[in-house]
C-alpha cells in the first residue's frame, strides 16, 4: 500500500511539473518568443517558476503574493475586466464573449473595448470559424463596436482577423476567459 501511495504521489508531482501553460509572442512556438509561463494561478517570467510576475488566483490580479481589494491591478467579473478593484461601468477595460468552450476553457471568443453587451448573434460562417455579433453599450441601441481581438484555436489575433500575420499571441495550454482577458490587457 505504501508503494502504491508513493507511486501515485510521484505521478501527481510529475504531471503537475509538466502542466505549465506557455504564452508566445506572435504566431510562434519558438523558445525565443516566450512571453511568460502560467501555472497554478500565477504568471511567471521563467520556466522554473521562481520569478512570479502576476498572481491571478480568482477574480483579481495583483503583483503581490496575495491579491486583495487594496492591491488588485484588475478585477474580473463575469465576462469583463475592470481597473483596480472597481466594478464601475466606466472602469471596464474590455469585454470577452466566448463563441466556443471546452471543459471550461475558451476555444473561440471576441474581445471588445470597454463595457459591451451582445444583442444578437449574426451567425457562424460556413465550415466553422468565428461567430459575429450585434453589439451595444446600453442594451437598447445597437452600436457597431469593432473587436479588439479574436481568439481562435489557441491563438489571439488583432481585430476580427484570423490571419497568421495578425497573430498577437500563441497559447500552449488551456485558458479560461478571465485569464485571456488579462493576457490581452496586460501582456499586449
Secondary structure, 3 states (H helix, E strand, C coil): CHHHHHHHHHHHHHHHHHCCEEEEECCCCCHHHEEEEEECCEEECCCCCCCEEEECCCCEEECCCCCCCCCCCEEEECCEEEECCCCCHHHEEEEEEEEEEECCEEEEEEEEECCCEEEEEEECCCCCCCCEEEEECCCCCECCCCEEEEEECCEEEECCCCCHHHEEEEEECCCCHHHHHHHHHHHC
